[in-house]
Amino acid sequence: MTLVQPSDSEPGKAGSAIAFQLDPASGVPTFLQLVQQVEHALRLGYLTTGDQLPKVRDVVADLAINPNTVMKAYRELEHKGLASGRPGQGTFVTGTLSQAGLPEIAGLRRALQRWLVDSANAGLDEDGMVALFSSTLRDFRERGAAAESRAARSAPREVGGGVA
């Protein structure tokens, strides 16, 4: 996914904040790659409610894919409540997945970039970085679930059940 500025070279042509990219080696169906890219842009705050997604004909021309594939992706986004088509106008973002503000995301991105440099300097390749991150994320989730379980066990319980 590439973030782009709306085109000033084509007067009257509405631009979109993202341009899709495909990874044919990923094993992920094309329509799902488009859906995931929109979801990522929403989570990171690059797309917000009211933004227009690229027009189907533009995606077809840029990526050389079947229009039905793009329409399937947009229908999936509509089903998830994230986008809505407007006849004759295009498809627009109607929902959000953003969980943090742009300043927070920018700081986290800088920290992650430093981590990537440190990882590369330590000798990890991309697959090693992904494995380390995935393992650490899994441990984090498991610790979170364990902490919630401990908190529930230690919470005071009501004794009795009658009314005094």
N, C-alpha and C positions, 0 to 999 in steps of 0.2 A: 504494500500500500504506500502510495506517495501522497503527501499533502501538497496541494498546489493552490496558487492564487487564481481567482477567476480571471479568465482571459480578457484583456483589454483590447486585443487585436481583432476581436469579432464583435462589433457593436450589436447589441440586442440578444446576444447569445448568453444565457445564464450559465455561470460556471458552477463547479462543485468544489468542495473543500478537499475531496480525495480523488485520486486516480487509482484504479485497481491494477494489481499485478498478479500474475499467476505463477505458481511453482508446479510445473508438470510432474516433477519427481517426488512431490510430497505424498502422493497416494490419496490426497483429500479431493473429493469431487469438486469440479470447478464451481458449481453454484454455491457449495459450502465455503469455499475459499472467499467468495465475494461476501457472503453473510458474515463470516468471521472477521473480515477486514472492516466492515461497517461496525460490528460489535466492538472491536478493538478501538476504533476511532471514537466511538461513543464513550467507552470506559476511560479513555485518556483525555476526553474533553475536546477533541479536535472537531467533532461534529456535535451540534446541539439542536434542540427542537427548532424546527423551521428551516434548517439547512436542506438544500436540494441535493439529492444523490445524482450521480451522472446519468444522463438520459440513456435509455436502452440502446439507441442507435449509435451513440458515441462509444459505449463500452464494447459493442459488437465490432465497430470499426477499429478501436484501439487494440483489442485483444484477439481479434479474428475468431470469435466464438459464436455459437448459435444464439439468436435472440431469445429462444425459449429458455436457455440456460440463465440468462440475465433475469428474465421475467420470473423464473422459478425462484431465484435468489430474492428478488423483491417481494414475491408472494410470501416467502418464508419470513422475511422481515416484517411484513404486515401481520402475519399470523402471530408473531411474537410481540406485536404491539409497538414496534419500533419505527415503522414507516407507514406511509399511506400514499396511494396514488391519487393524483388529481387529473382527471381527463383533460388531455390537451396541454397540460403544464409539466407533468413529470411526477417523480416520486420524492416525497419530502419526509424528513425525520420528524416523528411524532412522539417518540419516547426517549428515555435516556438511561444510560448505565453508568454514568460518571459517579465515582465514589469519592473523589478528592478534587480540590481546586487546582487550576493550572499552576499556581506558584508552588504548591506542594509537589505536584507531579514533576515540575521542572527540577526541583531539588532532588527528588528521588532519582530522576534520570541522570543527573550529574553524579550522584553517588554510585549508581549502577555502572556508569561509564568508567568510573575509577576502579570499581570492582573488576570489570572486564579487562582493563589494562593490567591490574595486579594478577589476574588469573592467567592472562597470556604470558606475563613475565615469569610466572611460576611454572610455565611449560604446558598449561592446559590448551588443547585445541577446542574448537567450537563444540564438538560432541562431549568433551570432558566438562566444559562449562555447563552445558545443558544438564548433564548427569548430576553434577554437583548441586546445581540450583534445584533440580527436581527432587533430589534426595533431601535437601535441606527444607524445601517447601513441605514435603510429605512429613518430615519430623515435626515441623512447626504446626501443621494441622493436627497431628497426633497428640502433641503436647497441649494444644488448645482444647481438644476433646477431653484429654485427661484432666486438665485444669477445671473444665466445666463440671466434670464428674465429681472431682474432689470438692468443689464448691457446693454442689448439690448435696453431697453426703454430710458436709459439715454445717449446712444451714440448720438453724433451729427448727424443730418440728413441733407442731401443735400437739399437746397431749390431751387426751379426752376428746370429746366431740359434743358434749352436751352444752347447754346454755346455763350459766349460773344464775 
